[in-house]
Amino acid sequence: MRARLFLITPRVVDAATFAPKLEAALAAGDVASLLIAPDAAPDVDLQAIAETLVPIAQKHDVAALVLGDSRVMGRARADGIHIEAGETALKEAIETLQPKSIVGAGNIRVRHEAMEAGEAGADYIFFGLLDLEEGEEVHRKTIDLGAWWAELFEPPCVLLSGRSMASVEVCARTGADFVAVRAAIWDHPDGPAAAVAEANAILDRVATELPDA
């Protein structure tokens, strides 16, 4: 099995200046999803950001997801929502938005929460905390949870990488379905297009080396 890229927007997004960077990144190689997740953006700002970025993602057959706001998701015609507000909010989103829209579960900190999200019907389980600054490497707990989930459960899982490209490989080797990348793409010294190409090369290589490849 080959993991795919799950890109996350930078913490601070100026839609006008970020749009060409996103266009370059998505044109450079396979990307499954884009999570629009700027830090603490007011509703009006998140709306404007989503309305700019969603069409770019969809033009490249990339699923556009919005963090936590179903109204913004709907108005921007995004493909889904990423829920971090707990089990009740997740169940409400699943009930009202599926199957037309993707509903993903994040802010998962322990195995029990992951199993509850899977049983509720989340389309994916996201391991890694969006509200923490990424270190160079993947958080150990993210790897442990992802490897456990990938081995035992059917719903796909997403693992949040660190700032380094080496961390992309570490995530992929767990057997996760998707590797979420943020700073490693947007802060890459050669630009986001080069970063996406490099990350995909890593995922290709790991896929040939995994036991079930």
N, C-alpha and C positions, 0 to 999 in steps of 0.2 A: 504494500500500500504506500502511496506517495502522499505526504502531507502537502497542503496548499497554503498560500499566504493569506492572512487576514490582517489587512492594514488598519491602523488606528491613526486618526489625524493628530497633529501636534496639540499640545495643551493650549496653545494660543494660536488662533486661526484668524488671519485676515483673508477673507474670501477672495478678494481680487488678486492678491499676490500669491496666495496658495494654489489657486486653480491651475495655473500652468505647471506647477510642480507636480500636482496630482495627475494631470494629463500626461506628463512625461513618464511618471512612475507606472501608470496603468498601461501605457503603450509599450513598456519595456519587457513585459513578460507576464506569466500567469498570476492572476490575483483572484481569489474567490470572493472576498468581501472587503468592504470599507466601513469601519465604524466611525461615525461622526461624533466625536467626544471631546470638544474643547472644555477646559476647566471653567466651571461657574459662569457660563455664558447666559446672560439674560434671555428670556424667551424670544424677544424680538431679534436678538443677534443670532441665536441658534437657528431661528427660522430662516434668516437671510443666508447664513452659512449653508444650511441644508439645501435650500433652493438653488444655490450655486453649484454645490458639489454632487448632489444626487444625479443630475443628468450626465455629468462627466463619467461617474461610475457606471451608470446603466448603459451608456454608449459603448463601454468596453465589456459588457456582459458581467459586470461586477455587482454583487448584491450590496445595496446601500442601506446601512442600518443607522438608526438614531439612538443616542443614549437617553433612555428614560422618559421621553416625551412623546406620547402617542399623537397629540394634536399636531406637533411639528412634523412627525413622521407622515401623518395623513396629508397635511397641506403640501408638503414637499414631494409627495408621491414616492416616498422611500419604500424599500422592500421589506423593512422590518424594524424591530425595536430591540434594544439590549436593556434588560431589566437588572438593576442592582439594588432595588429597594426591598428585597425580601420575598418570602413565600407568598404572602397574600397578594402583593402587587403582581407577582409572576402569574399566579393563577388567574387573576382578573384579566391580564393581558392575553393569556392563552385562550380564555373563554371568549373574549370579544374580538380578537384579531386573527386567530388561526381559523382555517388553513390559508386564508388569503395572504397573510403576512407572516414573516419569520419572527419568532419570539425566542430570544436567547437569554440565558440565565448567567449573571455574573455576580461578583462579590461573594464567591463561594469560598468559605474558609475551612470547612471540615467535611469529612466524608458524608456525614448524615445530611448536610445541606445539599450536597451534590445528588444524593440518592432521592431526596424529596423533589428536587428540581426535575430530575429525570422521570420520576413517577408522575409528576404533574403534566408532563408532555412538552417540556422545553425542547426547542429544535437543536440547541447545542448547549453544552456546559462549558463555561469559561473559567479557567483557573489562572489566577494572577490578579493582583489588585491594581485597578486603574488609578486610584487616588494616591498611590505611592510613586515617588520618583524611581525610575528604573536604575538598577545598578548595572555594572558591566555584564555580569552574569545573571543567569536565571535564578530566581529565589528557589532554595532547596525544597521548600514546601510545595511550590508549584510543580516541580518535577515529580515529587513523590505522589501527589494527588493525580496528576495527569497519567503517569505510568499505571497507577492502580486502576483508574477509570478505563483507560484504553484497553487493558487486558480483560476486563470483566463485563463491560457494558456496551450496548449497541448505540445509543445516541452519541453523535459525534462530540468530541471535546476540542477545545481551543486552549493552547498554552501560550502565555505571555512571555516573550523572550526578554532578554536584557538589552543593553545598548550595543553589545558586540555582535558581529556576524557569527562568531563561534557559538554564541548562545542559541542561534537559530538551529544549528546542528544538534545541540544538546536536546532541545525541545522535540525535534523531529525524531530522534532516536527512541523516544518513549513510545512511539506508535500513535501519537496524537494525529487527529485528522487535519488540524489546522495549527499553524504557528502564527501568533499575533505579534506584529512588529510595529514599533512606533519610532523611537529615537534612532534605531539602527538604519532606518530608511531615510528619514528627513534630515538627519545630521551627518549622513555619510559624506566623507570628504570629496567624493567624485560626483555627488548629486543623487537624487532619488532614483533616476532611471538606472544608473549603474548599480545602485543598491538592490533594486528589484531583480535585476539580472543575476547579481551575485547570489542573492538568497535563493533564487530558483535553481541555480546550479548546485547549491548545497543540497536542496531538497531532492533534486534528481539523483545526486550521488548517494545520499542516505537511502533512498528507495531501493537502489540496486544492492545495498549492503545489508538491509534488514533481513532477518531469517525468512519472513513470509513473502519476500519480493519474488 
